Amino acid sequence: MDTGDRAADVMRRPGAYGIGNLEQALAFFDGFDTATEFAFLNGFREWLARNGGDGPNLTWNYQASQLVARRLGTGAGDAERINEFFGLVREFLTAGD
């Protein structure tokens, strides 16, 4: 399974990878990016800054969590927050094609 297929599988069934909340999803993808020598999410921080994040000098994890919170508000559940983050990752990966 290549990197893209693995990431798609994680986003399809996050519970199978121990992901139950947004913080765990962020940590998982941070580790996933590290394992690919920062190639998988290369440019994500800058992309987030251009697409509603807080600025390119902040980590992608922080920007993504803040963007998810702004888009969904305070009443969103864990599954909604995870799906919103995965949507951001998908948008970024699609924009890179």
NUSEMAR-522534 format. One record per residue: residue number from 0; x, z, y of N, C-alpha, C in turn; residue in three letters. Coordinates in steps of 0.001 Angstrom, whole numbers, padded with zeros to 6 digits. Atoms other than C-alpha are relative to their C-alpha. Example, Ala and Ser with C-alpha at 12.3 -4.5 7.8 and 13.67 -1.06 7.14 Angstrom:
# residues 2
 pos     n_X     n_Z     n_Y    ca_X    ca_Z    ca_Y     c_X     c_Z     c_Y code
   0  000890  000000 -001190  012300  007800 -004500  000900  000000  001200  ala
   1 -000820 -000060 -001190  013670  007140 -001060 -000770  000730  001090  ser
# end
This chain:
# residues 97
 pos     n_X     n_Z     n_Y    ca_X    ca_Z    ca_Y     c_X     c_Z     c_Y code
   0  000855  000000 -001173  000000  000000  000000  000900  000000  001234  met
   1 -000834  000061 -001197  001527 -001018  003322 -000526  000972  001059  asp
   2  000326 -000957 -001052  001375  001003  006545 -001415 -000200  000535  thr
   3  001336  000277 -000518 -001744 -000705  007897 -001088  000369 -000984  gly
   4  000988 -000341  001031 -003596 -000305  004611 -000132  001511 -000147  asp
   5  000023 -001463  000118 -002631  003375  004400 -000764  000598  001174  arg
   6  000695 -000522 -001179 -003796  004033  007974 -001499 -000278 -000099  ala
   7  001414  000336  000162 -007080  002240  007266 -000662  000923 -001016  ala
   8  000542 -000902  001012 -007573  004385  004161 -000196  001399  000572  asp
   9  000118 -001316 -000640 -006934  007567  006158 -001232  000028  000898  val
  10  001137  000037 -000916 -009494  006503  008752 -001330 -000165 -000732  met
  11  001212  000175  000806 -012003  005551  006033 -000426  001313 -000650  arg
  12  000318 -001250  000709 -011762  008895  004221  000953  001118  000396  arg
  13 -000934 -001010 -000517 -010029  011521  006361  000035  001286 -000821  pro
  14  000032 -001225  000794 -011143  014415  004166  000941 -000037 -001192  gly
  15 -000906  000137  001141 -009084  013062  001281  001449  000278  000402  ala
  16 -001341 -000258 -000517 -006025  013550  003502  000093  001349  000704  tyr
  17 -000011 -001343 -000569 -006930  017077  004578 -000337  000044  001480  gly
  18  000345  000058 -001417 -008253  016024  007973 -001447  000438  000177  ile
  19  001337 -000521 -000217 -011215  018103  009072 -000369  000188  001459  gly
  20  000293 -000101 -001428 -010901  018223  012853  000967 -000898  000776  asn
  21 -000806  000895 -000822 -009370  016304  015737  001467  000409  000013  leu
  22 -001374 -000464 -000043 -006254  018452  015875  000769 -000405 -001258  glu
  23 -000628  000416  001250 -005518  017712  012221  000207 -001511 -000029  gln
  24 -000151  001462 -000067 -006103  013989  012808  001177 -000372  000887  ala
  25 -001122  000255 -000905 -003686  014021  015746  001333  000341 -000682  leu
  26 -001229 -000410  000679 -001083  015913  013722  000355 -000962 -001135  ala
  27 -000257  000929  001092 -001483  013580  010751  000602 -001291  000527  phe
  28 -000507  001269 -000523 -000999  010456  012840  001329  000162  000725  phe
  29 -001321 -000261 -000568  001922  012062  014660  001048 -000052 -001114  asp
  30 -000900  000055  001145  003576  012590  011282  000103 -001390 -000593  gly
  31  000028  001376  000518  002547  009131  010130  000893 -000889  000858  phe
  32 -000833  000777 -000918  004161  007618  013226  001474  000358 -000181  asp
  33 -001384 -000442  000226  007306  009690  012655  000551 -000613 -001287  thr
  34 -000444  000559  001279  007484  008492  009052  000308 -001489  000086  ala
  35 -000276  001436 -000188  007466  004891  010286  001071 -000217  001073  thr
  36 -001044  000027 -001028  010320  005717  012672 -000568 -000436  001341  glu
  37  000707  000198 -001271  007846  005585  015572 -000385 -001451  000261  phe
  38  000389  001398 -000143  006964  001953  014919 -001526 -000174 -000020  ala
  39  001436  000185  000179  003297  002440  013975 -000770  000137  001312  phe
  40  000706 -000222 -001259  002118  003827  017327  000884 -000303  001208  leu
  41 -000877  000382 -001110  004845  002279  019463 -000825 -000627  001123  asn
  42  000768  000489 -001133  003287  001767  022895 -001370  000646  000164  gly
  43  001324 -000628 -000049  000196  003905  022180 -000153  000869  001250  phe
  44  000039 -000874 -001177  001047  006408  024933 -000294 -000817  001257  arg
  45  000187  000859 -001170  001276  003645  027523 -001378 -000678 -000023  glu
  46  001303  000618  000146 -001837  001925  026171 -001097  000978  000393  trp
  47  000987 -001013 -000362 -003809  005162  026464 -000040  000205  001509  leu
  48 -000060 -000204 -001453 -002615  005626  030050 -000723 -001126  000741  ala
  49  000669  001145 -000630 -003889  002136  030923 -001494 -000036 -000290  arg
  50  001396  000080  000444 -007198  002700  029141 -000738  001330  000102  asn
  51  000754 -001223 -000257 -008392  006004  030534  000728  001294 -000255  gly
  52 -000791 -001211  000212 -005634  008435  029613  000444  000586  001328  gly
  53 -000379 -000730 -001202 -004050  010816  032081  001299 -000455  000643  asp
  54 -001245  000463 -000594 -000704  009140  032651  001066 -000241 -001034  gly
  55 -000993  000374  001003  002236  007570  030857  001093  001044 -000225  pro
  56 -001019 -001030  000192  004404  010660  031282 -000462  001115 -000938  asn
  57  000535 -001007  000914  002161  012700  028942  000034 -000521 -001427  leu
  58 -000044  000417  001402  002272  012669  025151 -001287 -000723 -000374  thr
  59  001195  000714  000433 -000114  010363  023336 -001016  000975 -000596  trp
  60  000907 -000970  000612 -001548  013372  021463 -000898  000640  001061  asn
  61  000755 -000629 -001085 -002576  015055  024712 -000970 -000999  000623  tyr
  62  000860  001015 -000618 -003911  011866  026260 -001195 -000329 -000886  gln
  63  001086  000340  000930 -005941  011021  023152 -001021  001127 -000072  ala
  64  000951 -001115  000099 -007454  014507  022885 -000827  000125  001270  ser
  65  000731 -000071 -001265 -008395  014496  026577 -000990 -001156  000147  gln
  66  000874  001169 -000076 -009843  010995  026380 -001206  000164 -000928  leu
  67  001101 -000270  000932 -011918  011931  023328 -000967  001010  000622  val
  68  000844 -001027 -000615 -013203  015032  025145 -000825 -000580  001154  ala
  69  000739  000608 -001115 -014148  013000  028235 -001088 -000947 -000498  arg
  70  000985  000966  000505 -015920  010336  026197 -001176  000670 -000691  arg
  71  001055 -000612  000810 -017887  012722  023989 -000611  001249  000605  leu
  72  000504 -001248 -000554 -018332  015847  026079  000259  001168 -000937  gly
  73 -000295 -001230  000735 -018357  019374  024754 -000855  000204 -001244  thr
  74  000900 -000230  001123 -021212  019103  022259  000320 -000767 -001266  gly
  75 -000326  000831  001161 -019511  016726  019837  000557  000847 -001144  ala
  76 -000515 -000674  001184 -018792  017847  016316  001339 -000585 -000436  gly
  77 -001310  000426  000495 -015565  017463  014380  000010 -001452 -000456  asp
  78  000034  001375  000515 -016593  014247  012634 -000072 -001014  001134  ala
  79  000102  000913 -001146 -017552  012616  015931  001329 -000104  000749  glu
  80 -001285 -000011 -000713 -014283  013646  017574  001061 -000773 -000798  arg
  81 -000948  000727  000850 -012249  012344  014628 -000279 -001500  000085  ile
  82  000361  001422 -000042 -014148  009039  014627  000338 -000624  001348  asn
  83 -000342  000521 -001326 -013644  008635  018378  001507 -000235  000105  glu
  84 -001453  000177  000003 -009896  009159  017966  000387 -001203 -000854  phe
  85 -000301  001146  000854 -009784  006698  015073 -000379 -001307  000692  phe
  86  000387  001176 -000767 -011632  004243  017293  001074 -000389  001011  gly
  87 -001090  000272 -000940 -008874  004570  019881  001189 -000646 -000722  leu
  88 -001109  000562  000776 -006233  003903  017226 -000324 -001440 -000398  val
  89  000395  001366  000383 -008150  000849  015987  000061 -000940  001196  arg
  90 -000046  000833 -001214 -008552 -000488  019540  001448 -000350  000343  glu
  91 -001420  000227 -000301 -004807 -000066  020122  000618 -000992 -000976  phe
  92 -000597  000884  001001 -003837 -001749  016862 -000537 -001414  000137  leu
  93  000589  001320 -000203 -006232 -004621  017533  000569 -000668  001243  thr
  94 -000546  000543 -001247 -004938 -005053  021087  001434 -000482 -000189  ala
  95 -001395  000383  000248 -001409 -005323  019695  000152 -001297 -000764  gly
  96 -000069  001239  000794 -002274 -008342  017550  000098 -001219  000878  asp
# end
